[in-house]
Amino acid sequence: MNFICPVCSSKCTFDQAARDDLMRELVHLAAFFGSSWELVNEYVDCHRADQWGSVTAKRRTRLLGDLKRLFTAASIEVDGRRYRAEKRSILVAMRAVCDAEKYGFRNHNYLKKVIVTGGAERVSAEGKTAKEETAIEKERRETRDERRETITAAEFKKRHRGESLAAGVGREM
């Protein structure tokens, strides 16, 4: 099936038009990665089927889109656990994968394992590390303790109309 360009009136096929859109998307992705484009492109080449093969433009675009989401999310999930993955640690892991000269990857799981073994911090479902959650819990306890008031047994009886503390156990006050 042929199409006619509305601007220059040249004829092109549907495949050529789709490939043009794909190339345009590849250029936008290359611009997103900026100075780290060479390393990212080398990493994507590790996904070729054999040592001297190539990665199709469609697959390359999909892999680059996955990497863009990985860079912007700044977290990865490995074996049901979330880890913080900053851009620098992702690039270091990519360099390690490229230096290993392996090929034939089907997904990014190997890269994720390299990131985790490189010292990525485990995060909770809210995206906080264990240190951050400990600090938040400590602060919460301190503020709760500041609000807590110490009273005597006589003061308790006055406030609760003469009831003893034992009578109030298990009951909402």
Secondary structure in CASP SS format (residue, H / E / C, confidence):
PFRMAT SS
TARGET T0000
AUTHOR 0000-0000-0000
METHOD secondary structure of the structure
MODEL  1
M C 1.00
N E 1.00
F E 1.00
I E 1.00
C C 1.00
P C 1.00
V C 1.00
C C 1.00
S C 1.00
S C 1.00
K E 1.00
C E 1.00
T E 1.00
F H 1.00
D H 1.00
Q H 1.00
A H 1.00
A H 1.00
R H 1.00
D H 1.00
D H 1.00
L H 1.00
M H 1.00
R H 1.00
E H 1.00
L H 1.00
V H 1.00
H H 1.00
L H 1.00
A H 1.00
A H 1.00
F H 1.00
F H 1.00
G H 1.00
S H 1.00
S H 1.00
W H 1.00
E H 1.00
L H 1.00
V H 1.00
N H 1.00
E H 1.00
Y H 1.00
V H 1.00
D H 1.00
C C 1.00
H C 1.00
R C 1.00
A C 1.00
D C 1.00
Q C 1.00
W C 1.00
G C 1.00
S C 1.00
V C 1.00
T C 1.00
A H 1.00
K H 1.00
R H 1.00
R H 1.00
T H 1.00
R H 1.00
L H 1.00
L H 1.00
G H 1.00
D H 1.00
L H 1.00
K H 1.00
R H 1.00
L H 1.00
F H 1.00
T H 1.00
A H 1.00
A C 1.00
S E 1.00
I E 1.00
E E 1.00
V E 1.00
D C 1.00
G C 1.00
R E 1.00
R E 1.00
Y E 1.00
R E 1.00
A C 1.00
E C 1.00
K H 1.00
R H 1.00
S H 1.00
I H 1.00
L H 1.00
V H 1.00
A H 1.00
M H 1.00
R H 1.00
A H 1.00
V H 1.00
C H 1.00
D H 1.00
A C 1.00
E C 1.00
K C 1.00
Y C 1.00
G C 1.00
F C 1.00
R C 1.00
N C 1.00
H C 1.00
N H 1.00
Y H 1.00
L H 1.00
K H 1.00
K H 1.00
V H 1.00
I H 1.00
V H 1.00
T H 1.00
G C 1.00
G C 1.00
A C 1.00
E E 1.00
R E 1.00
V E 1.00
S C 1.00
A C 1.00
E C 1.00
G C 1.00
K C 1.00
T E 1.00
A H 1.00
K H 1.00
E H 1.00
E H 1.00
T H 1.00
A H 1.00
I H 1.00
E H 1.00
K H 1.00
E H 1.00
R H 1.00
R H 1.00
E H 1.00
T H 1.00
R H 1.00
D H 1.00
E H 1.00
R H 1.00
R C 1.00
E C 1.00
T C 1.00
I C 1.00
T C 1.00
A H 1.00
A H 1.00
E H 1.00
F H 1.00
K H 1.00
K H 1.00
R H 1.00
H C 1.00
R C 1.00
G C 1.00
E C 1.00
S C 1.00
L C 1.00
A C 1.00
A C 1.00
G C 1.00
V C 1.00
G C 1.00
R C 1.00
E C 1.00
M C 1.00
END
